[in-house]
Amino acid sequence: MMRVSVVAPTFNEAEHIVRTLRRVRESGACELIVVDGGSSDGTLDLVRPYADIVLSATRGRARQLNAGAQYASGEILLFLHADTVLPRNFLHVLQQALHDPQVVGGRFDVHLDAPGWPFRMIETLMNYRSRLTRIATGD
């Protein structure tokens, strides 16, 4: 089984970060790295009980992701937005997908937490576009 490193960039994410990190921890053993870009809303205090490594980096998602990747020890890198909740079985799904040597990356379907049919349409079209073009939205 390959080791997974989850890298989550943060900047003032106190509203969402605990739910996101709790799901990662519930899902099994993986390395969890949080890279903060200078939060002033208490995000750092909230992430410390969940994260294996907490880093600070110059604000900017790419800079923060690169900083986290440098410290990652896993063979698999999963970059996770602070407001994204992974499926409960994400580690199993990742391991299964990566048993295929032609798979080098991937994404999960987007499910928006807002109510109403416009959001169901948006998520359906986003997921369809990703499958068709093989381009992920980043979420």
Disulfide bonds with the S-S distance in Angstrom:
none
